[in-house]
């Protein structure tokens, strides 16, 4: 359950404020087709006004060791591309626990 909450960004703000920062690289971007966000109260068809969040997979290095990370970002946030670099925030005592800014 904890990993799912992290994937959805629960606790991300605290980690960004209190954690350490490094640079990560996006390794994969997937559209979450199963999680549709409707932006219109009345739609002409199923996809009218539909937005979809993205799952971002990234890798980052702390003290010479590489770690993987995943995060689902809002459909309203700018979506990075595979190969882009981005700031990664992690717990110094548990560097495998990380987040990216949505």
Buried (B, 14 or more C-beta within 10 A) or exposed (E): EEEEEBBEBEEBEEBBEEBBEBEBBBBEBEEBEEEBEEEEEEEEEEEEBBEBBBBBBBBBBBEEEEBEBBBBBEBEEEBBEEEEEBEBBBBEEEBEBBBBBB
